Amino acid sequence: MLGADHPDTLNSCNNLAYAYQAAGDLGRAIPLFEATLAEQERVLGADHPATLTSQNNLAGAYKSAGDRDRAIPLYKSALAGCERVLGTDHPTTRTVRTNLQVATVANAPNPSGWWRRVLPRWGRSWGTGRGDASSAL
């Protein structure tokens, strides 16, 4: 048995929370994301890549729940950590940056205009076959 504090166990909890979110059960997802993030910060540290990923995932759950006031600062914190630990061009850093931009632009007066400017750069940055970026809104 790995135990409740084992990194694999914490990763599994994060994955379960993500599954709850994907199934539309934010009532289960958000508390599990919050508890998992707190444990990862305690066990792994705030700058561990798994902790930063969980921070991004919790921000995404908040955004899905319509709580951008909690999502955006959490995305900003995750992005700062990812840039510091992983570098600005790491795939996780790029994902968090995009998630922050999406959460921020969703409140902008003309989000569709933003997408018209960003989508051409999306292909250069990520390449093709990465899915439809416009569905992130």
N, C-alpha and C positions, 0 to 999 in steps of 0.2 A: 504494500500500500504506500502511496506517495505522501499522503497527509494533506491537510487543508492549506498549508503554507507553501507547498511545492509549486514551482513555476508552471509545471504542466497542469496541475490542478487549477491554478489561477487562469491559465490560458483557456482551459475547458469551460470555466465559469464565464469568461468573456465571450466565448463562442456560443454558449447557451443563451446568454443575454442577447447576442446578435440574432440568434434564431427566433427568440421571442419577438424581437423588433421586426424581423422579416415577416413573421406571422401576424403582425399587427397588434401584438399584446404588449403595448408600452407600459401597462400597469405592472407587468412582471419584469420587463426588460430594464427599465430605468433603475429600480431599486437594486437589481442584480449588477448592473453596470457600476452603480455608485459604490456598492460594497466591494466589488472586485477591484475597482480602481483604488479604493482606500487600502485594501490588503496589498496590492502591488506596490503602492508607494511605501508601505511599511516594510515589506519583505525585499523588494527589488530596488527601491529608490525611485525618486521622481524622474530621473533622467534615463531610466532603463528603456530601451526601445519597446518592450511589451507594455510598459506603463504608459508611454506616449501614445501607443496604438489604442489602448483602452480609453485614454483621455479623448482621443478623436472619436471613438465609437460612442462614448457617453454624450459628447457634444452632438453627434448625429441623432441620437435618440431624443435629446432635448429639442433639436430642430424639427424632428418628425412630429413631436408633440406640440409644435407651434411655439415653443419657448426659446425664441432667439436671444432673449436677454441673458439666458444662462448658456446657450450654445456658443455664441460668438466669443465671449471671454475665454471659454474653455478651448475653443479652436485656436485662439491667439496664443494661449499658453502652450498647447501641444505643438504649434508651429515653431514657437521660439525654442522649445526643447529639441525638436527634430532638427532644426537648422544648426543648433549648437552641437548636438551629439552625432547626427548622421550626415550633416552637410546639406547645402541648399539644393543639390541635384539628386539626392536619394529618392527613390520611388515613393517611400512613405512620406517624406517631406513634401513632395509634389502633390500627393493625395490630400494631405492635410491642408496645404495651401489652397488647393482647388475647393475643398469643402468649405473653408473659411470664405473664399470669394463667393461661392454659391449662396451661403447663408447671408452674407452681407448684401449681395446684389439683389436678393429676393425682396429686400426692403427698399430698394432704389426706385426712383420714379419711373424709369424706363429699363426694366431688366432685359427685355428682348434686344435692345440696342447694345447692351453690354455683351450679350452672347454673340452678336454679329461681329464684334471686335475680337472676342476671345477664341471662338471656334477655329479660325485659321491657324492661330498659334498652338491650339490644342494638338492638332495633327503633327506639327513640327516637334512639339515637346514630347508627345507620347507615342507618336507613330499611328499607324492605322490598326484597325481590329480591336480597339479598346472599348468599344461600345459607343453609344450615343450620348455625348456629353450634355446635350440639351435636356435629357431626361432627368438630370440631377436636380433640376428645379422642381 
